[in-house]
Amino acid sequence: MIDPKKLLDGLLGTQMPGGEGTVGDKAGRLSQLAKDNPIATGAIAAVLLGTGAGRKLTGNAIKLGGLAAVAGLAYKAYQNYQSGKAPDAAREDGDLLPPPSDTTFHPAQAPQGEDEFALDLVRAMIAAARADGHIDAAERERISGRLKQSGMDAEAEAWLVEELEKPVDLDAIIDSAKTDAQKIELYTASRLAIEPNSRAERGYLDMLAGRLRLPDPLVDHIEATVAEASA
């Protein structure tokens, strides 16, 4: 059984193919990975697809673990937006903290469950990483080779390759957000997955923000918060 928490954990920027660490340990523990480090999926997808890598978390953000880090970044951006602060106020906020447990941003508050929402973030990040690329037969073979080289087990590899090959279903990504907080988290995770240097990538993020009905000023806060917490 795929463990989304573990999948996301192994796909974090510090455990990229060819780098230190492994993408997965044993089949059936993938779900642990996804919840811990949802940042990872977009990063590996970007590398495997030949697109630009996303941002790598730094400082306290990486210590939180993936799901808590995404939630913390989204909550911080939302709080600054609600307070009427300028986006560059993110520089003055100090260490990133997990969202309070009594808010809808906290992973434990996910209506669909933490594991399921972790997979939702994985799929959103893969979609973002694919915004500027496609997969043909030669690329599928290259992806398979890199996944094996990275140490990913067969079950995790099969799941990720299947997800990478599926057509992007933006409607499903949008519908996966059950709360307003999750809409902000989906955009935050997608933004972490890529550095939008192309029109296709920027256009995808703009379309995603529009479909999620996120106000432009809130999107600006997310951008600034991600930039401050990553490199």
VEXNU-37654 format. One record per residue (C-alpha): x, y, z; residue in one letter; residue number from 1. Coordinates in pm, 1 decimal, m for minus. Layout:
// VEXNU-37654
[site [X Y Z] A NUM]
...
END
This chain:
// VEXNU-37654
[site [0.0 0.0 0.0] M 1]
[site [137.0 339.9 m97.5] I 2]
[site [229.4 557.8 198.6] D 3]
[site [186.2 920.0 82.7] P 4]
[site [370.8 1067.7 379.5] K 5]
[site [683.4 869.7 305.5] K 6]
[site [658.4 940.2 m65.6] L 7]
[site [661.8 1312.7 m9.4] L 8]
[site [939.1 1287.3 245.6] D 9]
[site [1172.6 1102.8 11.3] G 10]
[site [1104.2 1338.4 m273.3] L 11]
[site [1215.9 1644.1 m75.7] L 12]
[site [1491.4 1851.8 m227.4] G 13]
[site [1749.8 1703.3 7.1] T 14]
[site [1679.4 1355.8 m128.0] Q 15]
[site [1684.4 1406.5 m500.5] M 16]
[site [1794.3 1141.0 m752.3] P 17]
[site [2171.7 1124.7 m754.4] G 18]
[site [2197.9 1301.9 m419.8] G 19]
[site [2227.6 1176.2 m65.6] E 20]
[site [1948.0 972.8 83.7] G 21]
[site [1686.5 761.0 m87.3] T 22]
[site [1346.0 828.4 m230.8] V 23]
[site [1183.7 544.6 m46.6] G 24]
[site [1263.1 265.5 195.1] D 25]
[site [1013.1 m17.6 186.0] K 26]
[site [685.1 m58.9 5.1] A 27]
[site [389.8 18.8 225.0] G 28]
[site [561.4 307.9 407.1] R 29]
[site [512.0 562.2 130.0] L 30]
[site [219.9 725.3 304.3] S 31]
[site [434.9 841.1 595.1] Q 32]
[site [661.3 1017.4 349.7] L 33]
[site [396.7 1218.5 175.4] A 34]
[site [271.1 1376.8 492.8] K 35]
[site [618.8 1461.3 618.6] D 36]
[site [755.5 1624.4 306.6] N 37]
[site [506.8 1709.1 34.6] P 38]
[site [763.0 1952.4 m99.7] I 39]
[site [958.6 1661.1 m234.4] A 40]
[site [724.2 1542.2 m503.4] T 41]
[site [732.8 1849.2 m719.0] G 42]
[site [1109.7 1862.2 m692.6] A 43]
[site [1161.5 1508.1 m817.3] I 44]
[site [894.2 1545.7 m1083.6] A 45]
[site [1068.8 1855.4 m1212.0] A 46]
[site [1401.2 1675.4 m1236.5] V 47]
[site [1255.1 1362.5 m1394.0] L 48]
[site [1063.1 1563.2 m1650.7] L 49]
[site [1354.1 1788.4 m1732.8] G 50]
[site [1179.0 2101.3 m1608.7] T 51]
[site [1326.4 2361.2 m1377.5] G 52]
[site [1356.7 2249.6 m1018.3] A 53]
[site [1139.3 2412.3 m760.2] G 54]
[site [1249.1 2592.6 m448.7] R 55]
[site [1435.0 2417.6 m168.7] K 56]
[site [1321.1 2490.8 184.8] L 57]
[site [1577.7 2638.4 419.9] T 58]
[site [1608.8 2716.0 789.0] G 59]
[site [1325.8 2625.6 1021.6] N 60]
[site [1091.4 2543.0 733.6] A 61]
[site [1275.8 2222.8 651.8] I 62]
[site [1270.4 2113.9 1015.7] K 63]
[site [891.9 2115.7 1024.7] L 64]
[site [850.7 1838.4 769.4] G 65]
[site [666.4 1869.8 442.7] G 66]
[site [298.9 1875.7 532.5] L 67]
[site [352.9 2101.9 833.1] A 68]
[site [583.4 2326.1 629.5] A 69]
[site [328.4 2373.6 350.1] V 70]
[site [57.4 2439.3 607.3] A 71]
[site [282.5 2679.2 798.4] G 72]
[site [375.8 2875.3 487.1] L 73]
[site [14.1 2896.0 373.9] A 74]
[site [m101.8 3005.6 719.6] Y 75]
[site [171.9 3268.0 748.8] K 76]
[site [86.6 3413.8 407.6] A 77]
[site [m283.7 3417.7 492.2] Y 78]
[site [m228.3 3584.7 829.0] Q 79]
[site [m15.8 3859.2 674.6] N 80]
[site [m274.0 3908.9 400.7] Y 81]
[site [m558.5 3929.7 653.8] Q 82]
[site [m360.8 4175.5 865.8] S 83]
[site [m315.2 4410.0 571.1] G 84]
[site [62.4 4382.2 579.3] K 85]
[site [277.9 4432.7 271.8] A 86]
[site [404.7 4107.6 112.2] P 87]
[site [765.4 4187.3 203.8] D 88]
[site [664.3 4170.6 571.0] A 89]
[site [739.8 3798.9 543.0] A 90]
[site [1105.8 3889.5 594.6] R 91]
[site [1034.1 4024.0 940.0] E 92]
[site [829.6 3735.5 1077.5] D 93]
[site [1112.7 3520.5 1211.7] G 94]
[site [1108.8 3141.5 1209.7] D 95]
[site [831.9 2956.8 1031.6] L 96]
[site [593.7 2789.9 1275.7] L 97]
[site [332.1 2519.4 1221.1] P 98]
[site [m23.9 2651.4 1210.4] P 99]
[site [m220.7 2642.1 1538.5] P 100]
[site [m397.7 2312.9 1594.5] S 101]
[site [m737.2 2480.4 1614.5] D 102]
[site [m716.8 2629.8 1264.3] T 103]
[site [m824.3 2466.1 938.8] T 104]
[site [m464.8 2498.8 818.0] F 105]
[site [m345.0 2234.1 1062.5] H 106]
[site [m292.0 1896.5 887.3] P 107]
[site [m499.3 1714.0 1148.6] A 108]
[site [m800.7 1925.0 1047.1] Q 109]
[site [m806.3 1792.7 688.5] A 110]
[site [m1163.5 1670.2 623.4] P 111]
[site [m1037.5 1396.9 388.3] Q 112]
[site [m763.2 1291.0 630.3] G 113]
[site [m393.1 1378.7 639.6] E 114]
[site [m282.6 1093.6 412.7] D 115]
[site [m535.7 1172.2 143.0] E 116]
[site [m455.7 1542.3 146.9] F 117]
[site [m85.1 1459.6 131.0] A 118]
[site [m155.5 1272.6 m193.2] L 119]
[site [m361.2 1567.3 m316.7] D 120]
[site [m54.1 1786.7 m263.4] L 121]
[site [163.1 1532.8 m445.3] V 122]
[site [m64.3 1540.2 m747.3] R 123]
[site [m85.2 1919.8 m743.9] A 124]
[site [294.2 1948.2 m735.9] M 125]
[site [337.4 1695.1 m1016.1] I 126]
[site [88.6 1891.0 m1226.1] A 127]
[site [284.4 2210.2 m1163.0] A 128]
[site [613.2 2042.0 m1251.5] A 129]
[site [459.3 1918.8 m1577.2] R 130]
[site [336.9 2263.6 m1677.5] A 131]
[site [639.5 2316.2 m1900.0] D 132]
[site [698.3 1963.0 m2020.7] G 133]
[site [554.4 1637.7 m2150.8] H 134]
[site [640.1 1268.6 m2137.6] I 135]
[site [710.7 1054.1 m2442.8] D 136]
[site [836.2 693.2 m2464.6] A 137]
[site [1202.3 793.9 m2435.8] A 138]
[site [1130.5 1011.8 m2134.5] E 139]
[site [936.4 732.6 m1963.9] R 140]
[site [1238.5 505.5 m2001.7] E 141]
[site [1466.8 774.7 m1861.6] R 142]
[site [1230.5 834.7 m1569.6] I 143]
[site [1221.9 465.1 m1487.2] S 144]
[site [1599.9 450.7 m1487.4] G 145]
[site [1634.3 751.9 m1259.6] R 146]
[site [1375.4 620.0 m1017.6] L 147]
[site [1565.2 291.7 m984.1] K 148]
[site [1891.6 481.5 m940.1] Q 149]
[site [1736.5 693.6 m667.4] S 150]
[site [1654.1 386.5 m459.1] G 151]
[site [1276.7 405.0 m491.9] M 152]
[site [1104.4 71.7 m435.2] D 153]
[site [899.5 m87.7 m712.0] A 154]
[site [560.1 m1.3 m566.2] E 155]
[site [645.6 363.4 m516.0] A 156]
[site [804.0 380.1 m861.1] E 157]
[site [496.7 232.4 m1025.9] A 158]
[site [265.6 474.9 m849.0] W 159]
[site [471.5 781.5 m930.2] L 160]
[site [525.7 685.4 m1294.7] V 161]
[site [152.1 626.5 m1330.3] E 162]
[site [81.0 969.8 m1185.9] E 163]
[site [342.2 1131.5 m1409.1] L 164]
[site [187.6 973.8 m1717.7] E 165]
[site [m172.5 1066.5 m1643.0] K 166]
[site [m318.7 1372.1 m1814.9] P 167]
[site [m326.1 1666.0 m1577.5] V 168]
[site [m675.0 1684.1 m1429.7] D 169]
[site [m701.1 2040.4 m1304.6] L 170]
[site [m1066.7 1991.5 m1209.2] D 171]
[site [m970.0 1706.4 m976.1] A 172]
[site [m691.0 1914.7 m822.7] I 173]
[site [m929.2 2203.4 m759.6] I 174]
[site [m1198.1 1973.0 m620.6] D 175]
[site [m951.0 1811.1 m382.4] S 176]
[site [m946.0 2131.6 m174.4] A 177]
[site [m1223.6 2085.7 80.2] K 178]
[site [m1162.7 2409.5 270.7] T 179]
[site [m1043.4 2759.6 191.1] D 180]
[site [m724.1 2680.4 381.8] A 181]
[site [m657.2 2381.6 156.9] Q 182]
[site [m697.2 2600.8 m150.1] K 183]
[site [m415.2 2819.0 m20.0] I 184]
[site [m205.1 2512.8 65.9] E 185]
[site [m253.6 2362.7 m281.2] L 186]
[site [m127.2 2680.6 m442.6] Y 187]
[site [160.5 2707.1 m193.9] T 188]
[site [272.4 2350.0 m263.5] A 189]
[site [244.0 2401.5 m639.9] S 190]
[site [452.1 2718.6 m615.0] R 191]
[site [716.9 2533.6 m416.3] L 192]
[site [731.5 2265.3 m686.8] A 193]
[site [852.0 2501.2 m960.1] I 194]
[site [1035.8 2823.5 m1021.3] E 195]
[site [811.1 2980.5 m1287.0] P 196]
[site [1069.8 3100.4 m1538.0] N 197]
[site [863.0 3018.1 m1845.6] S 198]
[site [530.9 3150.3 m1971.2] R 199]
[site [382.6 2802.2 m1941.5] A 200]
[site [477.9 2771.0 m1575.0] E 201]
[site [369.1 3123.0 m1484.8] R 202]
[site [50.8 3076.1 m1682.1] G 203]
[site [m24.6 2752.2 m1500.9] Y 204]
[site [17.2 2911.5 m1158.9] L 205]
[site [m198.1 3208.3 m1260.7] D 206]
[site [m467.4 2973.3 m1388.4] M 207]
[site [m447.2 2766.4 m1069.8] L 208]
[site [m483.6 3075.3 m851.6] A 209]
[site [m780.8 3184.2 m1059.5] G 210]
[site [m950.6 2846.6 m1041.1] R 211]
[site [m892.9 2835.6 m665.7] L 212]
[site [m1036.5 3188.9 m646.8] R 213]
[site [m741.4 3325.5 m454.6] L 214]
[site [m727.1 3707.3 m448.5] P 215]
[site [m422.7 3856.9 m621.0] D 216]
[site [m295.2 4021.3 m299.1] P 217]
[site [m307.9 3683.2 m121.7] L 218]
[site [m113.9 3523.2 m407.3] V 219]
[site [147.0 3798.8 m370.0] D 220]
[site [180.1 3710.7 m1.3] H 221]
[site [223.2 3342.5 m83.8] I 222]
[site [493.7 3426.0 m337.1] E 223]
[site [679.0 3642.9 m85.2] A 224]
[site [645.8 3387.2 194.4] T 225]
[site [775.0 3104.0 m23.8] V 226]
[site [1065.0 3318.4 m139.0] A 227]
[site [1160.8 3402.9 219.0] E 228]
[site [1148.7 3043.0 340.1] A 229]
[site [1334.9 2889.2 47.5] S 230]
[site [1621.2 2938.9 m189.3] A 231]
END
